[in-house]
Amino acid sequence: MLNSLISELEKNSSKEKAELYQRYFKTGKGEYGEGDVFIGLTMPQQREIAKKYLNLSLNKIQELLKNGIHECRMTGLIILTEKYRKAKTPEDKENIFGFYLKNTKHINNWDLVDVTCQRIVGNFLLEFPKDKKILYKLAKSKNLWERRIAIVSAGKFIAEEEFDDVLAIAESLLNDEHDLMHKAVGWMLREVGKKDADVLRNFLKGNYERIPRTTLRYAIEKFSDDERKKWLKGRV
């Protein structure tokens, strides 16, 4: 079954798209995705293929996650999110949650994180909040992608208007040096503001001097033009 899945991915590959993705996901020397290999499938293509292999075992998904081809890892993670969605018992959910966290070294580009972490980590912690401390541990990781998993997963709580964890993790990451983290934190802050603009304003006021410019721009994106200009000029 695994060989059949990989064959389908290869049959749908595109050299032109692969070259585009290699540049877009910064796979060059010294870039954040250095060494990653794309074969050029779109997300809809990968999702369609994944639907045929939802019975794949965790051991086989593990093999996909260890594969050097980006689309193999993404397809494996898509299957994993579907397994979580269909899981019936707390034990099954915890097993998938634990499997995901044990494989963070293979979840090593921002799309792999963003497409999957809320569906597994975020949903699990929303249902079993006693384990939220794992997010704070991930936020302190030296691994860029684990830090991104922490803030994006915490964003799952925003829909329930539970802001404390996402704001605390966002604050802990304001000094992060990586631009991808500046964007992720700003994105989650913007989502908070869409639910409660005053909560966002209070956070920005309390942390204004520490907030990276990119984070600020992302966070205030939904404010009016006049208010955005005031924040950018520090006149609030």
ABEGO torsion letter per residue (X at the ends): XAAAAAAAAAAABBAAAAAAAAAAAGABBGBAABGBBBAGBBAAAAAAAAAAAAABBAAAAAAAAABABAAAAAAAAAAAAAAAAABABAAAAAAAAAAAAAAAAABABAAAAAAAAAAAAAAAAAABAAAAAAAAAAAABABAAAAAAAAAAAAAAAAAGBAAAAAAAAAAAAABABAAAAAAAAAAAAAAAAABAAAAAAAAAAAAAABBAAAAAAAAAABBAAAAAAAAAGAX
